[in-house]
Amino acid sequence: MWKEGFGIVLIEALKCGSYCIASDNGGIPEVLNHGKYGDLVKQPNFIEAWVDVINTAFHKLKVENKRNDFEMTEKFELKDWCKSLNSFISDAKRNLITINNNKQQLH
């Protein structure tokens, strides 16, 4: 229900192979790759919406015998996350240097 910025618990559940059902709020849709890694409840303030999504997931998992057989990307691997963050920081530093150089040229 809370508009969580990033759902670390969901990542932990995914890494354990669990099928996840979560509200479509905050950063949760990104963690669940907009429904690819689990089901999102579009109207989480309504009990009926949760019941519908849970029933649909139950049907997929039990009746159709579908499992969370997606290939977990390296999106949530620490080494890859650190690499992406370092790249982001390097880009930000370059942008700041460019901005500072442009300001100096104006004066």
Contact map, one row per residue, 1 for C-alpha under 8 A:
11100000000000000000001010000000000000000001100000000000000000000000000000000000000000000000000000000000000
11110000000000000000000011000000000000000000000000000000000000000000000000000000000000000000000000000000000
11111000000000000000000011100000000000000000000000000000000000000000000000000000000000000000000000000000000
01111110000000000000000011110000000000000000000000000000000000000000000000000000000000000000000000000000000
00111110000000000000000001110000000000000000000000000000000000000000000000000000000000000000000000000000000
00011111000000000000000001110010000000000000000000000000000000000000000000000000000000000000000000000000000
00011111111000000000000000110010000000000000000000000000000000000000000000000000000000000000000000000000000
00000111111100000000000000000000000000000000000000000000000000000000000000000000000000000000000000000000000
00000011111110000000000000000000000000000000000000000000000000000000000000000000000000000000000000000000000
00000011111111000001000000000011000000000000000000000000000000000000000000000000000000000000000000000000000
00000011111111100000000000000010000000000000000000000000000000000000000000010000000000000000000000000000000
00000001111111110000000000000000000000000000000000000000000000000000000000000000000000000000000000000000000
00000000111111111111000000000000000000000000000000000000000000000000000000000000000000000000000000000000000
00000000011111111111000000000000000010000000000000000000000000000000000000000000000000000000000000000000000
00000000001111111100000000000000000000000000000000000000000000000000000100000000000000000000000000000000000
00000000000111111100000000000000000000000000000000000000000000000000000000000000000000000000000000000000000
00000000000011111110000000000000000000000000000000000000000000000001000000000000000000000000000000000000000
00000000000011111111000000000000000000000000000000000000000000000001000000000000000000000000000000000000000
00000000000011001111100000000000000011000000000000000000000000000011000000000000000000000000000000000000000
00000000010011000111110000000001000011100000000000000000000000000000000000000000000000000000000000000000000
00000000000000000011111000000000000001111000000000001100000000000000000000000000000000000000000000000000000
00000000000000000001111100010000000001111000000000000000000000000000000000000000000000000000000000000000000
10000000000000000000111110011000000000011111000000000000000000000000000000000000000000000000000000000000000
00000000000000000000011111011000000000011111000000000000000000000000000000000000000000000000000000000000000
11110000000000000000001111111000000000000000000000000000000000000000000000000000000000000000000000000000000
01111100000000000000000111111000000000000000000000000000000000000000000000000000000000000000000000000000000
00111110000000000000000011111110000000000000000000000000000000000000000000000000000000000000000000000000000
00011110000000000000011111111111000000000000000000000000000000000000000000000000000000000000000000000000000
00000000000000000000001111111111111000010000000000000000000000000000000000000000000000000000000000000000000
00000000000000000000000000111111110000000000000000000000000000000000000000000000000000000000000000000000000
00000110011000000000000000111111110000000000000000000000000000000000000000000000000000000000000000000000000
00000000010000000001000000011111111111100000000000000000000000000000000000000000000000000000000000000000000
00000000000000000000000000001111111110000000000000000000000000000000000000000000000000000000000000000000000
00000000000000000000000000001111111110010000000000000000000000000000000000000000000000000000000000000000000
00000000000000000000000000001001111111110000000000000000000000000000000000000000000000000000000000000000000
00000000000000000000000000000001111111100000000000000000000000000000000000000000000000000000000000000000000
00000000000001000011000000000001111111100000000000000000000000000001010000000000000000000000000000000000000
00000000000000000011110000000001001111110000000000000000000000000001000000000000000000000000000000000000000
00000000000000000001110000000001001111111000000000001000100000000000000000000000000000000000000000000000000
00000000000000000000111100001000011001111100000000001000000000000000000000000000000000000000000000000000000
00000000000000000000111100000000000000111111000011001000000000000000000000000000000000000000000000000000000
00000000000000000000001100000000000000011111000010000000000000000000000000000000000000000000000000000000000
00000000000000000000001100000000000000001111110010000000000000000000000000000000000000000000000000000000000
10000000000000000000001100000000000000001111111011000000000000000000000000000000000000000000000000000000000
10000000000000000000000000000000000000000011111010000000000000000000000000000000000000000000000000000000000
00000000000000000000000000000000000000000011111111000000000000000000000000000000000000000000000000000000000
00000000000000000000000000000000000000000001111111100000000000000000000000000000000000000000000000000000000
00000000000000000000000000000000000000000000011111110000000000000000000000000000000000000000000000000000000
00000000000000000000000000000000000000001111111111111000000000000000000000000000000000000000000000000000000
00000000000000000000000000000000000000001001011111111100000000000000000000000000000000000000000000000000000
00000000000000000000000000000000000000000000001111111110000000000000000000000000000000000000000000000000000
00000000000000000000000000000000000000000000000111111111000000000000000000000000000000000000000000000000000
00000000000000000000100000000000000000111000000011111111100000000000000000000000000000000000000000000000000
00000000000000000000100000000000000000000000000001111111110000000000000000000000000000000000000000000000000
00000000000000000000000000000000000000000000000000111111111000000000000000000000000000000000000000000000000
00000000000000000000000000000000000000000000000000011111111100000000000000000000000000000000000000000000000
00000000000000000000000000000000000000100000000000001111111110000000000000000000000000000000000000000000000
00000000000000000000000000000000000000000000000000000111111111100000000000000000000000000000000000000000000
00000000000000000000000000000000000000000000000000000011111111110000000000000000000000000000000000000000000
00000000000000000000000000000000000000000000000000000001111111111110000000000000000000000000000000000000000
00000000000000000000000000000000000000000000000000000000111111111110000000000000000000000000000000000000000
00000000000000000000000000000000000000000000000000000000011111111100000000000000000000000000000000000000000
00000000000000000000000000000000000000000000000000000000011111111100000000000000000000000000000000000000000
00000000000000000000000000000000000000000000000000000000001111111100000000000000000000000000000000000000000
00000000000000000000000000000000000000000000000000000000000111111110000000000000000000000000000000000000000
00000000000000000000000000000000000000000000000000000000000111111111100000000000000000000000000000000000000
00000000000000000010000000000000000000000000000000000000000110001111100000000000000000000000000000000000000
00000000000000001110000000000000000011000000000000000000000000000111110000000000000000000000000000000000000
00000000000000000000000000000000000000000000000000000000000000000111111000000000000000000000000000000000000
00000000000000000000000000000000000010000000000000000000000000000001111100000000000000000000000000000000000
00000000000000000000000000000000000000000000000000000000000000000000111110000000000000000000000000000000000
00000000000000100000000000000000000000000000000000000000000000000000011111100000000000000000000000000000000
00000000000000000000000000000000000000000000000000000000000000000000001111110000000000000000000000000000000
00000000000000000000000000000000000000000000000000000000000000000000000111111001000000000000000000000000000
00000000000000000000000000000000000000000000000000000000000000000000000111111001100000000000000000000000000
00000000001000000000000000000000000000000000000000000000000000000000000011111101100000000000000000000000000
00000000000000000000000000000000000000000000000000000000000000000000000001111111100000000000000000000000000
00000000000000000000000000000000000000000000000000000000000000000000000000011111110000000000000000000000000
00000000000000000000000000000000000000000000000000000000000000000000000000001111111000000000000000000000000
00000000000000000000000000000000000000000000000000000000000000000000000001111111111100000000000000000000000
00000000000000000000000000000000000000000000000000000000000000000000000000111111111110000000000000000000000
00000000000000000000000000000000000000000000000000000000000000000000000000000111111111000000000000000000000
00000000000000000000000000000000000000000000000000000000000000000000000000000011111111100000000000000000000
00000000000000000000000000000000000000000000000000000000000000000000000000000001111111110000000000000000000
00000000000000000000000000000000000000000000000000000000000000000000000000000000111111111000000000000000000
00000000000000000000000000000000000000000000000000000000000000000000000000000000011111111100000000000000000
00000000000000000000000000000000000000000000000000000000000000000000000000000000001111111110000000000000000
00000000000000000000000000000000000000000000000000000000000000000000000000000000000111111111000000000000000
00000000000000000000000000000000000000000000000000000000000000000000000000000000000011111111100000000000000
00000000000000000000000000000000000000000000000000000000000000000000000000000000000001111111110000000000000
00000000000000000000000000000000000000000000000000000000000000000000000000000000000000111111111000000000000
00000000000000000000000000000000000000000000000000000000000000000000000000000000000000011111111100000000000
00000000000000000000000000000000000000000000000000000000000000000000000000000000000000001111111110000000000
00000000000000000000000000000000000000000000000000000000000000000000000000000000000000000111111111000000000
00000000000000000000000000000000000000000000000000000000000000000000000000000000000000000011111111100000000
00000000000000000000000000000000000000000000000000000000000000000000000000000000000000000001111111110000000
00000000000000000000000000000000000000000000000000000000000000000000000000000000000000000000111111111000000
00000000000000000000000000000000000000000000000000000000000000000000000000000000000000000000011111111100000
00000000000000000000000000000000000000000000000000000000000000000000000000000000000000000000001111111110000
00000000000000000000000000000000000000000000000000000000000000000000000000000000000000000000000111111111000
00000000000000000000000000000000000000000000000000000000000000000000000000000000000000000000000011111111100
00000000000000000000000000000000000000000000000000000000000000000000000000000000000000000000000001111111110
00000000000000000000000000000000000000000000000000000000000000000000000000000000000000000000000000111111111
00000000000000000000000000000000000000000000000000000000000000000000000000000000000000000000000000011111111
00000000000000000000000000000000000000000000000000000000000000000000000000000000000000000000000000001111111
00000000000000000000000000000000000000000000000000000000000000000000000000000000000000000000000000000111111
00000000000000000000000000000000000000000000000000000000000000000000000000000000000000000000000000000011111
